[in-house]
Amino acid sequence: MTTDTTVRRDVIFPPQDLQSLGQLARFVETHGEPARLVGPNGERVLLPPEVYQVLVQVVDAMRGGKAISLAPTTQRLTTQQAANFLGISRPTLVKLLEAGEIPFDRPGRHRRVGLLDLLSYQSSRRSDRKDALGRLTTEASELGLYERSAEDYEAALQEARRKLSGRART
């Protein structure tokens, strides 16, 4: 492995020539478990199904040109790493931490966030968004907005916004 473009600490970038993954990708697509790893001396070892699934996911991601990072579930992240993971700003993350939405600890001066806690928060937010979308879709259907014109929909949306802004002021 070269250190310039292939590896940066814990992030592994795909090879520059993505075609080199073609044979491996075809292999993992057409072969299932159980798989074996063969060493340079011909020694064979059975890969546990979980390890094989990780290999399949890594090959798929790299074939798509994505970098890979493996982290233990016990991994503790800095606030900047956690913010990057969630795709939000660090100040926004700190607000979530201080509001108690994501657990954290402070072993010294700096906050640390558990990877499992971030995954749990991310899953919860995804579920909340899905539920909200379901409620909005049901409400729109009950109001007959799917049968109406775009102009009717825009008017209903503006009315809903007016109601919400009126509630926010009271």
N, C-alpha and C positions, 0 to 999 in steps of 0.2 A: 504494500500500500504506500502510495505517496502521500506526503502530508500537505502538499500545496492545494490540490483540488479535490482529492478523494475523501480525506478525513479532516474534520475540524473538531477536535475533542470528542464529544459524544455523538456528533452528527456524521452520518455516512452518506456521501453524495453518490448518485448513480454514476456508472462509468460514462466517460465522454461518448463512447461508441455504444449507443443503446442496442445496436444489433447484436452485440456480444451476449445480451441477455435472452436473445430469441430462442436459442436451443434450450436453455434452462427453463424459460417460460413455457415452451411447448411441452417439456418433460413434466413439469408440475401440473400443467393443465390436463394432461392425459393419463397421469399415474396418480393413484391415490395412496392411502396409507395401507399397510405399513411400508415405510421407506427405510432404506439403509444408507449409511454414509460409508464410503470406501476411502480409506487412508492411502497415502502414497506407497505404503508397503503392502497393500492389498488387504489389510485388516478391515473387517466389516463390523459395523455396530448398528443396531436397530435404533431408528429415531422414534422417540415417543410421539404420538399423534399431535400433541400440543406443540412440540418443536417443529414438526412438519408444517403445521398450520401457520406458524410464524414465518417459516421459509416461504410458503406460498404468498403470504401477504407482503413480505419484503420484496420478492421478485415482481409481484404485480405493481407495487408502488414505484419501484425503481424503473420498471419498464415504462411507466407513465412519466418518467423524468423527475420523480419526487425524491427528496432526501429522506433518510430514515434516522430515527433516534429511538433507542430502546432505553427504558428507564424502569427501575424496580418500583413496585407500587408503594414502597415505603419512602420513595424519593421526597425530599423536602426542597422546596423552591423558594428563591428570593421573590420579593414582590414584583420585580421587573420580569422575571421569568414567568411567574404566574399570570401577570397581565398579558404578556406575549402569548401564552398558551390560550388564554380566553379571547384574545383579539381585542382587548380593551386597553385604555390608558392606565398607567400606574396609579395616578390619583383616583381614578374611578374604582380600581381594585381596592385601594386603601379604604375608600368609603364603604365598599361592600364588607370588608373585614371589620371595620369599626362598627358597622350596623349589625354585626353578628350573622350575616348571611353566609359567610364562609369561615369555618374555624381556622385559627392560626395559633402559633405559639411564638414566644419571643425568648429564645434561649440566651440572648445577649441584648444588644441594643436594637437589633434588626428583627423584623417579623419574618417568619418562615411559614410556608403554606404546604400542606401535604398534597401530593398528587392525587390520592384517592378522594380527598375533599374537593379538589377542583373538578375531578370527573363527576362526582356526585352533584355538585352545583350545576355543572354544564348539563347533565342529564335532567335535572329538575327544571332548569330554565327551558330546555327543549320541550319537555312535557307540558309546562305552563303555556308555551307558545302554541303548541298543538291544540290544547284544550281551548284556548282563547279563539283560535281560528275556527275550531268546530262550533263554538258558541256563536261567533259572528256569521258563519255560514248558515247555521240553523235560523238565526234571527233574520237574516236577509231573505232566506227562503220563505219564512213565515210572513214576512212583510210583502212578499211577491216581487222582490227586487230583481229576481232572475228573469221575470217575464217583461220587465219594463225596459224603457230605452236608457241609453247612457245618460241622457239629460235628467231623467227621473232619478237615476241612481246618484248623480252629482248633487241634485237638490236634497235628497235624503241624507247624503253624507254631510252637506253643509248644515242641515238642520241638527244632525247628531252632534256636530262640532259645537254649534251654538249652545245646545243643551249642556254639553260637557263643560264648556267654558263658564256658563252660568253657575253650574254646580261648584266649580273650583273657586268662584268668588264668594260663595255664601259660606 
